[in-house]
Amino acid sequence: MNCTQCPVGCGADRSVRSGVCSVQGLKIAKYYLHPFEEPFISFRKGSGCIFFCGCPLKCRFCQNFEVSRATRGKDITAAELADIFKELEDMGADNINLVNPTHYLSDIAEAVSIYRPHIPVVYNTHGYEKIESLQRAADFVDIWLPDLKFISEEMAARYTSRRDYAKYALPAIEYMAQKEPTFDENGKMLTGCVVRHLIMPMGVEDSIKIVNFVATLPRTVYFSLMSQYTPCGDIKDIPELQRPITSREYKKVLAAVREAGLENVFLQDRSSAAESFIPKWDF
């Protein structure tokens, strides 16, 4: 199959060679019960996260740099992925959390056809998505969990390999935002959309634009404002990214959230900006 699942549409036959995502076949870095997602997603026993290798964005600051570049990980089959769904479910996971799934959509759909989880499925994406791919994923996704990284083309070009990030991310998130939220009697999310945004050093102006964009989405959408930026990856030539965000930067974006009247908001403690919160990779 010539892969066109992400907006790059590189057309690689990933059964024989790597695509622009740096991956041939199906490769994962880790799966486990993750306690550090939003409270109603990690919930009580943890979100059953599966970290997929490779990525078309190539963010320079990626905290999972080795994984996004696919320099480590384990090759598996769709049948083995289905077994992982079942294993996480048996471990007590509150959901199956597909982390960076975009370029594996066909493999995931095959795995779901083998074993469909009996718990919610979370699509944990960087936001750089094609609507037609999301429509296919909607057949098995219960909770959309997209990042909204940038609106600025200049920031996208400086920090990723995709200047056109917002061209695809904004309509993709508008599509995902239509998902109505539902919860069980204990408060665990069963369906819905949570939009995440990571505040970047020197990025307050763009963050405020993102807050204002989120304010145009249905009021049922949840917004998770993250302050955890930690210098990582390949940033030696990007001086502004070599520090965490400041208290002043955080407070400016928080003020914009209040001014925009956003109601369903998660705020992240700035103490989470530490390498200790980055997963240790098994494979």
N, C-alpha and C positions, 0 to 999 in steps of 0.2 A: 504494500500500500504506500503510495506517495503521500507523505504526511502534510496536511494543510490544517491541522487542528488549532494552531495558534495564529494570530494575525500575520506573523512573518510569512507563513505559507511556503516554506522552503522547498517542499516537494520531495524531500529525501525519502527513499525506501529504507526505513529504519530497521527492517529485517536484515539488511546487509551493510548499512553504514549509518553513521551518526548524522542527525539533523543539526540545525542551528542551535538547538537546545543542548548540544554536546552529548547526546545519548543515542545509542543504538539499542533497540529492544526495550525491556521493562526492567528498571533498576531502582531499588529502594536503599535508603541509608539507615533506617531505624523504624521500629514500631513499638509503642508502649503506651501506658496510661499517663497522660500528661495533665498535671494539676494546675497549669498556669494560663489557661485560656480564660475568657470571660466567665464570671461565676455560674451563669445558668447553662454554660456549655461544658466546662470542666465538672461542674456540679459536685457530686459527692465522691465518686470513685475515680473520676478522671476521664478525659476525652481520649478515645482510642486513636491516637495520632499515627498516621503512616506517612513518613517523610520520603517523597519521591525525589530522585536525583535528576540533575540537569535543570535548565531554565532558559527560555529565550530572551529574558530581560538582561541578564548579566550585570546586575547592580554592582557597582564598584564597592559599595559599603556592606554587602550582604553578610549578615552574621553567621550564615550557614554556607560560607564561601566554598569549602571543599565539596559540599553536596551540590550546590548550584552549578558547579563546574564539572560535576560527575567524576571527580578524581578519586572518589572512594564510593563504596556501596556494594550491593549484592544483586546480581542478575536473578530474576525470578520469572515465573510464567503467570499467566492469568489465573490458572487453576490454583497456584500457590498463593496468589493474592486473595482469592476467595477463601482459602484456608485461614489466612491471616484475619480476614473479617470475622470468621467464626471463632478463632482463638481469642481475639480482643473481646468479642461478645461474651465468651465463656469466662474471661477474666473480670467481667463486671463493668466494662466500659459503658459510659452513659451515651456514647454515640461513636460512629466511625468517622474520623476526621481525616479527610484526604488533603494533605498539605502539598501544595504546588502540583495539582493534578492535570493541568491544561493539556500538556503534550502527551498525556497517557489516556486520554478520554476513551479511545477505542478499547484499550486493554482493560480499563476499569469497567466499561460497559459489559465486556465479556465476562469479567469476574463476577459482576452482579448477576448476570444471567445464570451463572453456576451456583452462586449462593447469595441471595438477597438478605442483607442484615435485617434483623427484627428490631433494631434500634435506629434512631435518626442518622442520616448520612449528611455530613458537613462538607461543603465544597470550599476549601480554604485556599483562596487564589490571590495572586498578585494584582488582579484586576485587568490585566492585558488580555482581553478575551474577544472572540468573535461571537456575535449574537447566535449564529447558527450552531456553534459548539455548545453554548449555554442551553439552547433549546433541546439539544440532544441529552445533555447532562440532567436537564430538568426531569427526565423520566425516572431518575433514581435519587435526586438530591432533595433533601428536606430543609436544610439550612444553608443559606449562602453566607459566606464569611470572606468578603473581598477586602483587600487593601485598596485604598485610593492614595497613591504615592505623590503624584504631582498633577497640577494643571499646567504649569509652566513648561513649554517646549525646551527652553534653555536648560532648566534643571534636569529634565529627562535626558537630554543629550549629554550633559556633563556627567551625570551619575549612572547612566545606563547605556545600553547599546540601542535604545529605541526612542528616538526623538518623538515619534508619533504616539507615545504612550497614552496621552489623554484623549486622542482621537478615538481610541478604542475603549479605554477604561470608562469614560463618562457615560456613553450609551449602554455599556455592559452593566454598569451599576444601576442605571435607571431601570434596566430590565430586571435585575435581581431584586431591586427594591419593591417590586410588586408582590413579593411573597408575603402573605399575611402571617403574622406571628401567632403561634399557639403554644400553650404550656400545659404540663400535666398538673395534677393536684398539688404536687410538691414544689412547683416553680421551675422545673426543668424545661428548657426550650425544646419543642418538638418540631416546629417549623418557623421560618422567618428569615430575616436578613439583618446582619450586623456589619456595618461599614467601618473599617479600621483606617486610622491615619496616624502615621509616625511623624512627629514634628522633627524637622531636620535643623541642624545648626545653620544659622543665617537664612532660614527658610520660612520665617514667620509670615511674610506677605503672601506666599503661596498657600500656606496653611489656612490663613483667613479666607482665601478664595475657596478653598475646599470646604471649610465650614459653611460658607454661604451657599455652595452648591448642595451640600447635604440638606440644608434647610429647605430646598425646593423639592425634595423627595417626599413620599408619603410619610405622614407623622408616625406610622407604625414601624418605621425603620429605626434600628438602634445604631448609635454612633459610639465608637470606642476610640478615644483620644489617647494615643500612646506617647509616652515621654522617655522611652527606654533606649533611645539611640546610643549605641556604644561603638567607638571607633574600631572597625574591623575591616578585613578584606584588603583590597588593593587601592589604598587611598594616599599613598606617600606623596603624590603630586597634587593632592587636593587639600590645601591647608585648612579650609573651614570645616572639613569633616574629621579633623584630628582631635576633636573635643566633644564632650556631651553637650546637650542643650543647656542653656542657663535658666535660672529661675525667672529672669525677666522675659525671656522668650516664651517660656511655658505660660506665664501669667497673661501675656498679650493674646495668645491663642485661646486661653480659657475665657478671657473677657469677650472674645468674638463669639464663642459658643453661647455665652449668656445673652449677648446682644441679639444673636440670631434666634433665640427662643427655643433652642433644641431641648427636648424633654427627656428622651430615652438615651441617656449618656453614661458611659463608663469612663472614669478617669483613672489613669495609671499613676501609682506612686513613683516619683522620680528616682527612688532608691533602687528600682528595678533596672536601671541603666548600669548593668554590670555583667561581666562575662560569665559569672556563676549561673546566670539564667539561660545560657546557651546550652542546648543539649550536647551530651557527649555521644559520639557516633559509634555504633556497634560494629559496623561492617567496614 
